C-alpha cells in the first residue's frame, strides 16, 4: 500500500521477469486506485471462485493454509 502526496492510497502489483539474454529484469506494474478497489476485488474473487469450482474442483486449496498453521 502506498500513498500519493495528497495521501490518497493505492496498491501496486508488480511482476519482474528475468531477461536471460542480459540477466536484467523487465518490470510490469499495475496501479490500483481506491475508485477501482471494489471492481477489482469483485472480478478477482469471481475469477478465483471459477478456477476453484469449475477448473480445479478436485484440488484441496486449503492444503497450504493448514500447512502454514502447523509450521513454526
PQR file of N, CA, C, O and H, with PARSE charges and radii, in Angstrom:
ATOM      1  N   UNK A   1       0.859  -1.164   0.000 -0.4000 1.5000
ATOM      2  CA  UNK A   1       0.000   0.000   0.000 -0.0000 2.0000
ATOM      3  C   UNK A   1       0.902   1.223   0.000  0.5500 1.7000
ATOM      4  O   UNK A   1       1.837   1.319   0.796 -0.5500 1.4000
ATOM      5  N   UNK A   2       0.621   2.137  -0.879 -0.4000 1.5000
ATOM      6  CA  UNK A   2       1.369   3.386  -0.981 -0.0000 2.0000
ATOM      7  C   UNK A   2       0.387   4.543  -0.956  0.5500 1.7000
ATOM      8  O   UNK A   2      -0.824   4.353  -1.066 -0.5500 1.4000
ATOM      9  H   UNK A   2      -0.138   2.059  -1.525  0.4000 1.0000
ATOM     10  N   UNK A   3       0.926   5.736  -0.810 -0.4000 1.5000
ATOM     11  CA  UNK A   3       0.067   6.928  -0.797 -0.0000 2.0000
ATOM     12  C   UNK A   3       0.642   7.984  -1.729  0.5500 1.7000
ATOM     13  O   UNK A   3       1.856   8.098  -1.893 -0.5500 1.4000
ATOM     14  H   UNK A   3       1.910   5.890  -0.720  0.4000 1.0000
ATOM     15  N   UNK A   4      -0.249   8.747  -2.330 -0.4000 1.5000
ATOM     16  CA  UNK A   4       0.165   9.882  -3.150 -0.0000 2.0000
ATOM     17  C   UNK A   4       0.521  11.037  -2.219  0.5500 1.7000
ATOM     18  O   UNK A   4       0.376  10.930  -1.001 -0.5500 1.4000
ATOM     19  H   UNK A   4      -1.236   8.654  -2.196  0.4000 1.0000
ATOM     20  N   UNK A   5       0.979  12.120  -2.790 -0.4000 1.5000
ATOM     21  CA  UNK A   5       1.295  13.307  -1.977 -0.0000 2.0000
ATOM     22  C   UNK A   5       0.071  13.826  -1.240  0.5500 1.7000
ATOM     23  O   UNK A   5       0.180  14.403  -0.158 -0.5500 1.4000
ATOM     24  H   UNK A   5       1.097  12.206  -3.780  0.4000 1.0000
ATOM     25  N   UNK A   6      -1.096  13.612  -1.838 -0.4000 1.5000
ATOM     26  CA  UNK A   6      -2.338  14.040  -1.210 -0.0000 2.0000
ATOM     27  C   UNK A   6      -2.920  12.996  -0.273  0.5500 1.7000
ATOM     28  O   UNK A   6      -4.083  13.082   0.120 -0.5500 1.4000
ATOM     29  H   UNK A   6      -1.184  13.143  -2.717  0.4000 1.0000
ATOM     30  N   UNK A   7      -2.105  12.008   0.084 -0.4000 1.5000
ATOM     31  CA  UNK A   7      -2.483  10.911   0.986 -0.0000 2.0000
ATOM     32  C   UNK A   7      -3.666  10.100   0.483  0.5500 1.7000
ATOM     33  O   UNK A   7      -4.505   9.654   1.266 -0.5500 1.4000
ATOM     34  H   UNK A   7      -1.160  11.939  -0.235  0.4000 1.0000
ATOM     35  N   UNK A   8      -3.725   9.911  -0.838 -0.4000 1.5000
ATOM     36  CA  UNK A   8      -4.683   9.003  -1.447 -0.0000 2.0000
ATOM     37  C   UNK A   8      -3.968   7.661  -1.594  0.5500 1.7000
ATOM     38  O   UNK A   8      -2.920   7.586  -2.234 -0.5500 1.4000
ATOM     39  H   UNK A   8      -3.043  10.273  -1.473  0.4000 1.0000
ATOM     40  N   UNK A   9      -4.522   6.610  -1.011 -0.4000 1.5000
ATOM     41  CA  UNK A   9      -3.846   5.314  -1.006 -0.0000 2.0000
ATOM     42  C   UNK A   9      -4.141   4.516  -2.267  0.5500 1.7000
ATOM     43  O   UNK A   9      -5.222   4.602  -2.850 -0.5500 1.4000
ATOM     44  H   UNK A   9      -5.374   6.671  -0.490  0.4000 1.0000
ATOM     45  N   UNK A  10      -3.138   3.735  -2.668 -0.4000 1.5000
ATOM     46  CA  UNK A  10      -3.285   2.854  -3.818 -0.0000 2.0000
ATOM     47  C   UNK A  10      -2.401   1.626  -3.621  0.5500 1.7000
ATOM     48  O   UNK A  10      -1.510   1.620  -2.772 -0.5500 1.4000
ATOM     49  H   UNK A  10      -2.260   3.665  -2.195  0.4000 1.0000
ATOM     50  N   UNK A  11      -2.651   0.609  -4.398 -0.4000 1.5000
ATOM     51  CA  UNK A  11      -1.907  -0.648  -4.338 -0.0000 2.0000
ATOM     52  C   UNK A  11      -1.127  -0.792  -5.641  0.5500 1.7000
ATOM     53  O   UNK A  11      -1.650  -0.511  -6.719 -0.5500 1.4000
ATOM     54  H   UNK A  11      -3.375   0.613  -5.088  0.4000 1.0000
ATOM     55  N   UNK A  12       0.120  -1.228  -5.534 -0.4000 1.5000
ATOM     56  CA  UNK A  12       0.931  -1.506  -6.709 -0.0000 2.0000
ATOM     57  C   UNK A  12       1.179  -3.009  -6.775  0.5500 1.7000
ATOM     58  O   UNK A  12       1.672  -3.607  -5.818 -0.5500 1.4000
ATOM     59  H   UNK A  12       0.544  -1.456  -4.657  0.4000 1.0000
ATOM     60  N   UNK A  13       0.835  -3.612  -7.908 -0.4000 1.5000
ATOM     61  CA  UNK A  13       1.103  -5.028  -8.155 -0.0000 2.0000
ATOM     62  C   UNK A  13       2.207  -5.070  -9.203  0.5500 1.7000
ATOM     63  O   UNK A  13       2.045  -4.539 -10.301 -0.5500 1.4000
ATOM     64  H   UNK A  13       0.435  -3.125  -8.685  0.4000 1.0000
ATOM     65  N   UNK A  14       3.331  -5.701  -8.866 -0.4000 1.5000
ATOM     66  CA  UNK A  14       4.493  -5.702  -9.746 -0.0000 2.0000
ATOM     67  C   UNK A  14       4.909  -7.113 -10.112  0.5500 1.7000
ATOM     68  O   UNK A  14       4.940  -8.008  -9.267 -0.5500 1.4000
ATOM     69  H   UNK A  14       3.463  -6.132  -7.973  0.4000 1.0000
ATOM     70  N   UNK A  15       5.230  -7.300 -11.388 -0.4000 1.5000
ATOM     71  CA  UNK A  15       5.794  -8.557 -11.865 -0.0000 2.0000
ATOM     72  C   UNK A  15       7.164  -8.232 -12.443  0.5500 1.7000
ATOM     73  O   UNK A  15       7.297  -7.318 -13.257 -0.5500 1.4000
ATOM     74  H   UNK A  15       5.205  -6.574 -12.075  0.4000 1.0000
ATOM     75  N   UNK A  16       8.173  -8.972 -12.030 -0.4000 1.5000
ATOM     76  CA  UNK A  16       9.508  -8.835 -12.596 -0.0000 2.0000
ATOM     77  C   UNK A  16       9.822 -10.101 -13.370  0.5500 1.7000
ATOM     78  O   UNK A  16       9.743 -11.206 -12.834 -0.5500 1.4000
ATOM     79  H   UNK A  16       8.064  -9.715 -11.369  0.4000 1.0000
ATOM     80  N   UNK A  17      10.177  -9.933 -14.630 -0.4000 1.5000
ATOM     81  CA  UNK A  17      10.508 -11.063 -15.481 -0.0000 2.0000
ATOM     82  C   UNK A  17      11.980 -10.961 -15.857  0.5500 1.7000
ATOM     83  O   UNK A  17      12.431  -9.928 -16.353 -0.5500 1.4000
ATOM     84  H   UNK A  17      10.241  -9.035 -15.066  0.4000 1.0000
ATOM     85  N   UNK A  18      12.717 -12.026 -15.621 -0.4000 1.5000
ATOM     86  CA  UNK A  18      14.140 -12.021 -15.926 -0.0000 2.0000
ATOM     87  C   UNK A  18      14.364 -12.186 -17.421  0.5500 1.7000
ATOM     88  O   UNK A  18      13.765 -13.053 -18.057 -0.5500 1.4000
ATOM     89  H   UNK A  18      12.350 -12.865 -15.218  0.4000 1.0000
ATOM     90  N   UNK A  19      15.222 -11.355 -17.970 -0.4000 1.5000
ATOM     91  CA  UNK A  19      15.627 -11.477 -19.369 -0.0000 2.0000
ATOM     92  C   UNK A  19      16.914 -12.284 -19.389  0.5500 1.7000
ATOM     93  O   UNK A  19      17.924 -11.858 -18.829 -0.5500 1.4000
ATOM     94  H   UNK A  19      15.709 -10.650 -17.453  0.4000 1.0000
ATOM     95  N   UNK A  20      16.883 -13.442 -20.028 -0.4000 1.5000
ATOM     96  CA  UNK A  20      18.032 -14.335 -19.990 -0.0000 2.0000
ATOM     97  C   UNK A  20      19.189 -13.856 -20.853  0.5500 1.7000
ATOM     98  O   UNK A  20      20.336 -14.227 -20.607 -0.5500 1.4000
ATOM     99  H   UNK A  20      16.062 -13.788 -20.482  0.4000 1.0000
ATOM    100  N   UNK A  21      18.901 -13.025 -21.877 -0.4000 1.5000
ATOM    101  CA  UNK A  21      19.995 -12.598 -22.734 -0.0000 2.0000
ATOM    102  C   UNK A  21      21.008 -11.721 -22.010  0.5500 1.7000
ATOM    103  O   UNK A  21      22.210 -11.857 -22.236 -0.5500 1.4000
ATOM    104  H   UNK A  21      17.969 -12.723 -22.077  0.4000 1.0000
ATOM    105  N   UNK A  22      20.548 -10.833 -21.150 -0.4000 1.5000
ATOM    106  CA  UNK A  22      21.499  -9.961 -20.454 -0.0000 2.0000
ATOM    107  C   UNK A  22      21.417 -10.065 -18.926  0.5500 1.7000
ATOM    108  O   UNK A  22      22.132  -9.357 -18.217 -0.5500 1.4000
ATOM    109  H   UNK A  22      19.572 -10.723 -20.966  0.4000 1.0000
ATOM    110  N   UNK A  23      20.560 -10.932 -18.428 -0.4000 1.5000
ATOM    111  CA  UNK A  23      20.454 -11.125 -16.985 -0.0000 2.0000
ATOM    112  C   UNK A  23      19.684 -10.036 -16.267  0.5500 1.7000
ATOM    113  O   UNK A  23      19.555 -10.080 -15.043 -0.5500 1.4000
ATOM    114  H   UNK A  23      19.979 -11.507 -19.004  0.4000 1.0000
ATOM    115  N   UNK A  24      19.171  -9.064 -16.995 -0.4000 1.5000
ATOM    116  CA  UNK A  24      18.398  -7.989 -16.384 -0.0000 2.0000
ATOM    117  C   UNK A  24      16.952  -8.407 -16.161  0.5500 1.7000
ATOM    118  O   UNK A  24      16.582  -9.561 -16.378 -0.5500 1.4000
ATOM    119  H   UNK A  24      19.275  -9.028 -17.989  0.4000 1.0000
ATOM    120  N   UNK A  25      16.158  -7.466 -15.733 -0.4000 1.5000
ATOM    121  CA  UNK A  25      14.753  -7.719 -15.452 -0.0000 2.0000
ATOM    122  C   UNK A  25      13.866  -6.707 -16.161  0.5500 1.7000
ATOM    123  O   UNK A  25      14.260  -5.561 -16.377 -0.5500 1.4000
ATOM    124  H   UNK A  25      16.458  -6.529 -15.557  0.4000 1.0000
ATOM    125  N   UNK A  26      12.682  -7.139 -16.513 -0.4000 1.5000
ATOM    126  CA  UNK A  26      11.658  -6.258 -17.056 -0.0000 2.0000
ATOM    127  C   UNK A  26      10.535  -6.226 -16.027  0.5500 1.7000
ATOM    128  O   UNK A  26      10.044  -7.274 -15.608 -0.5500 1.4000
ATOM    129  H   UNK A  26      12.363  -8.070 -16.337  0.4000 1.0000
ATOM    130  N   UNK A  27      10.129  -5.033 -15.620 -0.4000 1.5000
ATOM    131  CA  UNK A  27       9.057  -4.905 -14.631 -0.0000 2.0000
ATOM    132  C   UNK A  27       7.780  -4.438 -15.305  0.5500 1.7000
ATOM    133  O   UNK A  27       7.789  -3.553 -16.161 -0.5500 1.4000
ATOM    134  H   UNK A  27      10.527  -4.181 -15.961  0.4000 1.0000
ATOM    135  N   UNK A  28       6.686  -5.056 -14.894 -0.4000 1.5000
ATOM    136  CA  UNK A  28       5.360  -4.639 -15.315 -0.0000 2.0000
ATOM    137  C   UNK A  28       4.594  -4.295 -14.046  0.5500 1.7000
ATOM    138  O   UNK A  28       4.589  -5.076 -13.094 -0.5500 1.4000
ATOM    139  H   UNK A  28       6.679  -5.775 -14.199  0.4000 1.0000
ATOM    140  N   UNK A  29       3.948  -3.139 -14.023 -0.4000 1.5000
ATOM    141  CA  UNK A  29       3.242  -2.704 -12.817 -0.0000 2.0000
ATOM    142  C   UNK A  29       1.788  -2.396 -13.132  0.5500 1.7000
ATOM    143  O   UNK A  29       1.449  -1.888 -14.201 -0.5500 1.4000
ATOM    144  H   UNK A  29       3.952  -2.505 -14.796  0.4000 1.0000
ATOM    145  N   UNK A  30       0.943  -2.723 -12.161 -0.4000 1.5000
ATOM    146  CA  UNK A  30      -0.464  -2.335 -12.181 -0.0000 2.0000
ATOM    147  C   UNK A  30      -0.671  -1.445 -10.964  0.5500 1.7000
ATOM    148  O   UNK A  30      -0.329  -1.821  -9.843 -0.5500 1.4000
ATOM    149  H   UNK A  30       1.219  -3.136 -11.293  0.4000 1.0000
ATOM    150  N   UNK A  31      -1.230  -0.270 -11.192 -0.4000 1.5000
ATOM    151  CA  UNK A  31      -1.555   0.641 -10.097 -0.0000 2.0000
ATOM    152  C   UNK A  31      -3.055   0.573  -9.883  0.5500 1.7000
ATOM    153  O   UNK A  31      -3.839   0.840 -10.794 -0.5500 1.4000
ATOM    154  H   UNK A  31      -1.508   0.035 -12.102  0.4000 1.0000
ATOM    155  N   UNK A  32      -3.441   0.215  -8.678 -0.4000 1.5000
ATOM    156  CA  UNK A  32      -4.846   0.037  -8.356 -0.0000 2.0000
ATOM    157  C   UNK A  32      -5.264   1.129  -7.367  0.5500 1.7000
ATOM    158  O   UNK A  32      -4.828   1.149  -6.216 -0.5500 1.4000
ATOM    159  H   UNK A  32      -2.804  -0.002  -7.938  0.4000 1.0000
ATOM    160  N   UNK A  33      -6.118   2.033  -7.845 -0.4000 1.5000
ATOM    161  CA  UNK A  33      -6.550   3.171  -7.043 -0.0000 2.0000
ATOM    162  C   UNK A  33      -7.886   2.884  -6.361  0.5500 1.7000
ATOM    163  O   UNK A  33      -8.637   2.006  -6.785 -0.5500 1.4000
ATOM    164  H   UNK A  33      -6.472   2.017  -8.780  0.4000 1.0000
ATOM    165  N   UNK A  34      -8.170   3.637  -5.297 -0.4000 1.5000
ATOM    166  CA  UNK A  34      -9.324   3.379  -4.433 -0.0000 2.0000
ATOM    167  C   UNK A  34     -10.635   3.276  -5.197  0.5500 1.7000
ATOM    168  O   UNK A  34     -11.506   2.489  -4.824 -0.5500 1.4000
ATOM    169  H   UNK A  34      -7.560   4.351  -4.952  0.4000 1.0000
ATOM    170  N   UNK A  35     -10.789   4.056  -6.260 -0.4000 1.5000
ATOM    171  CA  UNK A  35     -12.051   4.009  -7.008 -0.0000 2.0000
ATOM    172  C   UNK A  35     -12.241   2.692  -7.753  0.5500 1.7000
ATOM    173  O   UNK A  35     -13.344   2.386  -8.206 -0.5500 1.4000
ATOM    174  H   UNK A  35     -10.082   4.695  -6.564  0.4000 1.0000
ATOM    175  N   UNK A  36     -11.175   1.919  -7.880 -0.4000 1.5000
ATOM    176  CA  UNK A  36     -11.272   0.625  -8.560 -0.0000 2.0000
ATOM    177  C   UNK A  36     -11.174  -0.568  -7.613  0.5500 1.7000
ATOM    178  O   UNK A  36     -11.275  -1.709  -8.064 -0.5500 1.4000
ATOM    179  H   UNK A  36     -10.279   2.168  -7.512  0.4000 1.0000
ATOM    180  N   UNK A  37     -10.983  -0.338  -6.319 -0.4000 1.5000
ATOM    181  CA  UNK A  37     -10.826  -1.437  -5.360 -0.0000 2.0000
ATOM    182  C   UNK A  37     -11.991  -2.424  -5.418  0.5500 1.7000
ATOM    183  O   UNK A  37     -11.773  -3.630  -5.533 -0.5500 1.4000
ATOM    184  H   UNK A  37     -10.901   0.588  -5.952  0.4000 1.0000
ATOM    185  N   UNK A  38     -13.216  -1.928  -5.341 -0.4000 1.5000
ATOM    186  CA  UNK A  38     -14.375  -2.823  -5.313 -0.0000 2.0000
ATOM    187  C   UNK A  38     -14.524  -3.611  -6.602  0.5500 1.7000
ATOM    188  O   UNK A  38     -14.794  -4.812  -6.576 -0.5500 1.4000
ATOM    189  H   UNK A  38     -13.393  -0.948  -5.249  0.4000 1.0000
ATOM    190  N   UNK A  39     -14.348  -2.931  -7.734 -0.4000 1.5000
ATOM    191  CA  UNK A  39     -14.469  -3.602  -9.030 -0.0000 2.0000
ATOM    192  C   UNK A  39     -13.377  -4.672  -9.190  0.5500 1.7000
ATOM    193  O   UNK A  39     -13.652  -5.777  -9.658 -0.5500 1.4000
ATOM    194  H   UNK A  39     -14.129  -1.956  -7.755  0.4000 1.0000
ATOM    195  N   UNK A  40     -12.141  -4.337  -8.798 -0.4000 1.5000
ATOM    196  CA  UNK A  40     -11.036  -5.290  -8.881 -0.0000 2.0000
ATOM    197  C   UNK A  40     -11.291  -6.479  -7.956  0.5500 1.7000
ATOM    198  O   UNK A  40     -11.126  -7.631  -8.357 -0.5500 1.4000
ATOM    199  H   UNK A  40     -11.918  -3.439  -8.418  0.4000 1.0000
ATOM    200  N   UNK A  41     -11.691  -6.195  -6.720 -0.4000 1.5000
ATOM    201  CA  UNK A  41     -11.944  -7.251  -5.751 -0.0000 2.0000
ATOM    202  C   UNK A  41     -13.042  -8.197  -6.239  0.5500 1.7000
ATOM    203  O   UNK A  41     -12.913  -9.415  -6.112 -0.5500 1.4000
ATOM    204  H   UNK A  41     -11.824  -5.259  -6.394  0.4000 1.0000
ATOM    205  N   UNK A  42     -14.107  -7.648  -6.791 -0.4000 1.5000
ATOM    206  CA  UNK A  42     -15.209  -8.464  -7.299 -0.0000 2.0000
ATOM    207  C   UNK A  42     -14.744  -9.356  -8.453  0.5500 1.7000
ATOM    208  O   UNK A  42     -15.056 -10.546  -8.485 -0.5500 1.4000
ATOM    209  H   UNK A  42     -14.211  -6.659  -6.894  0.4000 1.0000
ATOM    210  N   UNK A  43     -14.004  -8.783  -9.395 -0.4000 1.5000
ATOM    211  CA  UNK A  43     -13.522  -9.557 -10.543 -0.0000 2.0000
ATOM    212  C   UNK A  43     -12.515 -10.610 -10.114  0.5500 1.7000
ATOM    213  O   UNK A  43     -12.539 -11.732 -10.619 -0.5500 1.4000
ATOM    214  H   UNK A  43     -13.751  -7.816  -9.370  0.4000 1.0000
ATOM    215  N   UNK A  44     -11.626 -10.259  -9.182 -0.4000 1.5000
ATOM    216  CA  UNK A  44     -10.629 -11.208  -8.690 -0.0000 2.0000
ATOM    217  C   UNK A  44     -11.310 -12.371  -7.970  0.5500 1.7000
ATOM    218  O   UNK A  44     -10.988 -13.533  -8.220 -0.5500 1.4000
ATOM    219  H   UNK A  44     -11.606  -9.347  -8.772  0.4000 1.0000
ATOM    220  N   UNK A  45     -12.247 -12.062  -7.080 -0.4000 1.5000
ATOM    221  CA  UNK A  45     -12.971 -13.090  -6.337 -0.0000 2.0000
ATOM    222  C   UNK A  45     -13.748 -14.001  -7.281  0.5500 1.7000
ATOM    223  O   UNK A  45     -13.749 -15.221  -7.110 -0.5500 1.4000
ATOM    224  H   UNK A  45     -12.508 -11.118  -6.877  0.4000 1.0000
ATOM    225  N   UNK A  46     -14.404 -13.416  -8.269 -0.4000 1.5000
ATOM    226  CA  UNK A  46     -15.155 -14.199  -9.248 -0.0000 2.0000
ATOM    227  C   UNK A  46     -14.229 -15.137 -10.025  0.5500 1.7000
ATOM    228  O   UNK A  46     -14.574 -16.295 -10.263 -0.5500 1.4000
ATOM    229  H   UNK A  46     -14.403 -12.426  -8.407  0.4000 1.0000
ATOM    230  N   UNK A  47     -13.074 -14.649 -10.411 -0.4000 1.5000
ATOM    231  CA  UNK A  47     -12.113 -15.462 -11.159 -0.0000 2.0000
ATOM    232  C   UNK A  47     -11.571 -16.605 -10.309  0.5500 1.7000
ATOM    233  O   UNK A  47     -11.505 -17.743 -10.774 -0.5500 1.4000
ATOM    234  H   UNK A  47     -12.793 -13.709 -10.217  0.4000 1.0000
ATOM    235  N   UNK A  48     -11.185 -16.316  -9.076 -0.4000 1.5000
ATOM    236  CA  UNK A  48     -10.666 -17.354  -8.184 -0.0000 2.0000
ATOM    237  C   UNK A  48     -11.737 -18.407  -7.921  0.5500 1.7000
ATOM    238  O   UNK A  48     -11.443 -19.602  -7.942 -0.5500 1.4000
ATOM    239  H   UNK A  48     -11.238 -15.391  -8.699  0.4000 1.0000
ATOM    240  N   UNK A  49     -12.963 -17.985  -7.675 -0.4000 1.5000
ATOM    241  CA  UNK A  49     -14.042 -18.942  -7.434 -0.0000 2.0000
ATOM    242  C   UNK A  49     -14.302 -19.821  -8.648  0.5500 1.7000
ATOM    243  O   UNK A  49     -14.585 -21.010  -8.503 -0.5500 1.4000
ATOM    244  H   UNK A  49     -13.202 -17.014  -7.658  0.4000 1.0000
ATOM    245  N   UNK A  50     -14.207 -19.245  -9.850 -0.4000 1.5000
ATOM    246  CA  UNK A  50     -14.375 -20.020 -11.082 -0.0000 2.0000
ATOM    247  C   UNK A  50     -13.283 -21.083 -11.204  0.5500 1.7000
ATOM    248  O   UNK A  50     -13.569 -22.235 -11.530 -0.5500 1.4000
ATOM    249  H   UNK A  50     -13.977 -18.279  -9.968  0.4000 1.0000
ATOM    250  N   UNK A  51     -12.040 -20.698 -10.945 -0.4000 1.5000
ATOM    251  CA  UNK A  51     -10.943 -21.664 -11.010 -0.0000 2.0000
ATOM    252  C   UNK A  51     -11.167 -22.771  -9.990  0.5500 1.7000
ATOM    253  O   UNK A  51     -11.009 -23.950 -10.307 -0.5500 1.4000
ATOM    254  H   UNK A  51     -11.808 -19.762 -10.680  0.4000 1.0000
ATOM    255  N   UNK A  52     -11.531 -22.403  -8.779 -0.4000 1.5000
ATOM    256  CA  UNK A  52     -11.735 -23.400  -7.724 -0.0000 2.0000
ATOM    257  C   UNK A  52     -12.891 -24.339  -8.018  0.5500 1.7000
ATOM    258  O   UNK A  52     -12.762 -25.550  -7.836 -0.5500 1.4000
ATOM    259  H   UNK A  52     -11.660 -21.446  -8.521  0.4000 1.0000
ATOM    260  N   UNK A  53     -14.021 -23.802  -8.470 -0.4000 1.5000
ATOM    261  CA  UNK A  53     -15.221 -24.630  -8.620 -0.0000 2.0000
ATOM    262  C   UNK A  53     -15.333 -25.306  -9.979  0.5500 1.7000
ATOM    263  O   UNK A  53     -15.834 -26.427 -10.065 -0.5500 1.4000
ATOM    264  H   UNK A  53     -14.126 -22.818  -8.617  0.4000 1.0000
ATOM    265  N   UNK A  54     -14.875 -24.646 -11.049 -0.4000 1.5000
ATOM    266  CA  UNK A  54     -15.086 -25.191 -12.390 -0.0000 2.0000
ATOM    267  C   UNK A  54     -13.836 -25.817 -13.004  0.5500 1.7000
ATOM    268  O   UNK A  54     -13.931 -26.842 -13.680 -0.5500 1.4000
ATOM    269  H   UNK A  54     -14.468 -23.735 -10.979  0.4000 1.0000
ATOM    270  N   UNK A  55     -12.680 -25.224 -12.782 -0.4000 1.5000
ATOM    271  CA  UNK A  55     -11.473 -25.728 -13.426 -0.0000 2.0000
ATOM    272  C   UNK A  55     -10.705 -26.734 -12.583  0.5500 1.7000
ATOM    273  O   UNK A  55     -10.091 -27.656 -13.119 -0.5500 1.4000
ATOM    274  H   UNK A  55     -12.603 -24.392 -12.232  0.4000 1.0000
ATOM    275  N   UNK A  56     -10.738 -26.561 -11.267 -0.4000 1.5000
ATOM    276  CA  UNK A  56      -9.957 -27.436 -10.386 -0.0000 2.0000
ATOM    277  C   UNK A  56     -10.760 -27.867  -9.165  0.5500 1.7000
ATOM    278  O   UNK A  56     -10.290 -27.697  -8.040 -0.5500 1.4000
ATOM    279  H   UNK A  56     -11.237 -25.812 -10.832  0.4000 1.0000
ATOM    280  N   UNK A  57     -11.953 -28.419  -9.350 -0.4000 1.5000
ATOM    281  CA  UNK A  57     -12.799 -28.743  -8.192 -0.0000 2.0000
ATOM    282  C   UNK A  57     -12.203 -29.822  -7.282  0.5500 1.7000
ATOM    283  O   UNK A  57     -12.561 -29.898  -6.106 -0.5500 1.4000
ATOM    284  H   UNK A  57     -12.336 -28.558 -10.264  0.4000 1.0000
ATOM    285  N   UNK A  58     -11.310 -30.648  -7.801 -0.4000 1.5000
ATOM    286  CA  UNK A  58     -10.751 -31.737  -7.014 -0.0000 2.0000
ATOM    287  C   UNK A  58      -9.561 -31.295  -6.155  0.5500 1.7000
ATOM    288  O   UNK A  58      -9.147 -32.022  -5.252 -0.5500 1.4000
ATOM    289  H   UNK A  58     -11.020 -30.587  -8.756  0.4000 1.0000
ATOM    290  N   UNK A  59      -9.021 -30.133  -6.427 -0.4000 1.5000
ATOM    291  CA  UNK A  59      -7.825 -29.676  -5.716 -0.0000 2.0000
ATOM    292  C   UNK A  59      -8.189 -29.160  -4.325  0.5500 1.7000
ATOM    293  O   UNK A  59      -9.210 -28.496  -4.149 -0.5500 1.4000
ATOM    294  H   UNK A  59      -9.358 -29.543  -7.161  0.4000 1.0000
ATOM    295  N   UNK A  60      -7.353 -29.469  -3.347 -0.4000 1.5000
ATOM    296  CA  UNK A  60      -7.550 -29.019  -1.971 -0.0000 2.0000
ATOM    297  C   UNK A  60      -6.830 -27.689  -1.772  0.5500 1.7000
ATOM    298  O   UNK A  60      -5.646 -27.668  -1.437 -0.5500 1.4000
ATOM    299  H   UNK A  60      -6.524 -30.009  -3.490  0.4000 1.0000
ATOM    300  N   UNK A  61      -7.531 -26.592  -1.976 -0.4000 1.5000
ATOM    301  CA  UNK A  61      -6.923 -25.269  -1.876 -0.0000 2.0000
ATOM    302  C   UNK A  61      -6.573 -24.887  -0.439  0.5500 1.7000
ATOM    303  O   UNK A  61      -5.833 -23.926  -0.226 -0.5500 1.4000
ATOM    304  H   UNK A  61      -8.493 -26.610  -2.248  0.4000 1.0000
ATOM    305  N   UNK A  62      -7.080 -25.605   0.533 -0.4000 1.5000
ATOM    306  CA  UNK A  62      -6.758 -25.322   1.928 -0.0000 2.0000
ATOM    307  C   UNK A  62      -5.480 -26.012   2.382  0.5500 1.7000
ATOM    308  O   UNK A  62      -5.038 -25.819   3.514 -0.5500 1.4000
ATOM    309  H   UNK A  62      -7.681 -26.385   0.360  0.4000 1.0000
ATOM    310  N   UNK A  63      -4.889 -26.810   1.513 -0.4000 1.5000
ATOM    311  CA  UNK A  63      -3.675 -27.555   1.859 -0.0000 2.0000
ATOM    312  C   UNK A  63      -2.583 -26.640   2.400  0.5500 1.7000
ATOM    313  O   UNK A  63      -1.983 -26.939   3.432 -0.5500 1.4000
ATOM    314  H   UNK A  63      -5.248 -26.967   0.593  0.4000 1.0000
ATOM    315  N   UNK A  64      -2.323 -25.552   1.730 -0.4000 1.5000
ATOM    316  CA  UNK A  64      -1.241 -24.669   2.141 -0.0000 2.0000
ATOM    317  C   UNK A  64      -1.605 -23.841   3.366  0.5500 1.7000
ATOM    318  O   UNK A  64      -0.724 -23.470   4.142 -0.5500 1.4000
ATOM    319  H   UNK A  64      -2.810 -25.309   0.891  0.4000 1.0000
ATOM    320  N   UNK A  65      -2.871 -23.551   3.551 -0.4000 1.5000
ATOM    321  CA  UNK A  65      -3.314 -22.844   4.751 -0.0000 2.0000
ATOM    322  C   UNK A  65      -3.075 -23.709   5.973  0.5500 1.7000
ATOM    323  O   UNK A  65      -2.542 -23.241   6.980 -0.5500 1.4000
ATOM    324  H   UNK A  65      -3.587 -23.853   2.921  0.4000 1.0000
ATOM    325  N   UNK A  66      -3.468 -24.967   5.885 -0.4000 1.5000
ATOM    326  CA  UNK A  66      -3.255 -25.886   7.008 -0.0000 2.0000
ATOM    327  C   UNK A  66      -1.779 -26.095   7.263  0.5500 1.7000
ATOM    328  O   UNK A  66      -1.343 -26.107   8.414 -0.5500 1.4000
ATOM    329  H   UNK A  66      -3.901 -25.347   5.067  0.4000 1.0000
ATOM    330  N   UNK A  67      -1.006 -26.259   6.211 -0.4000 1.5000
ATOM    331  CA  UNK A  67       0.423 -26.481   6.340 -0.0000 2.0000
ATOM    332  C   UNK A  67       1.095 -25.274   6.995  0.5500 1.7000
ATOM    333  O   UNK A  67       1.985 -25.437   7.829 -0.5500 1.4000
ATOM    334  H   UNK A  67      -1.360 -26.250   5.275  0.4000 1.0000
ATOM    335  N   UNK A  68       0.676 -24.076   6.624 -0.4000 1.5000
ATOM    336  CA  UNK A  68       1.247 -22.860   7.182 -0.0000 2.0000
ATOM    337  C   UNK A  68       0.934 -22.695   8.655  0.5500 1.7000
ATOM    338  O   UNK A  68       1.722 -22.105   9.394 -0.5500 1.4000
ATOM    339  H   UNK A  68      -0.047 -23.944   5.946  0.4000 1.0000
ATOM    340  N   UNK A  69      -0.224 -23.215   9.099 -0.4000 1.5000
ATOM    341  CA  UNK A  69      -0.604 -23.095  10.506 -0.0000 2.0000
ATOM    342  C   UNK A  69       0.116 -24.075  11.392  0.5500 1.7000
ATOM    343  O   UNK A  69       0.160 -23.880  12.607 -0.5500 1.4000
ATOM    344  H   UNK A  69      -0.864 -23.694   8.499  0.4000 1.0000
ATOM    345  N   UNK A  70       0.690 -25.133  10.825 -0.4000 1.5000
ATOM    346  CA  UNK A  70       1.348 -26.154  11.643 -0.0000 2.0000
ATOM    347  C   UNK A  70       2.854 -25.964  11.698  0.5500 1.7000
ATOM    348  O   UNK A  70       3.519 -26.536  12.561 -0.5500 1.4000
ATOM    349  H   UNK A  70       0.655 -25.291   9.838  0.4000 1.0000
ATOM    350  N   UNK A  71       3.400 -25.169  10.790 -0.4000 1.5000
ATOM    351  CA  UNK A  71       4.851 -24.925  10.812 -0.0000 2.0000
ATOM    352  C   UNK A  71       5.147 -23.839  11.815  0.5500 1.7000
ATOM    353  O   UNK A  71       4.336 -22.933  12.007 -0.5500 1.4000
ATOM    354  H   UNK A  71       2.860 -24.704  10.088  0.4000 1.0000
ATOM    355  N   UNK A  72       6.287 -23.913  12.453 -0.4000 1.5000
ATOM    356  CA  UNK A  72       6.545 -22.880  13.413 -0.0000 2.0000
ATOM    357  C   UNK A  72       7.954 -22.663  13.610  0.5500 1.7000
ATOM    358  O   UNK A  72       8.342 -21.807  14.405 -0.5500 1.4000
ATOM    359  H   UNK A  72       6.946 -24.649  12.297  0.4000 1.0000
TER
END
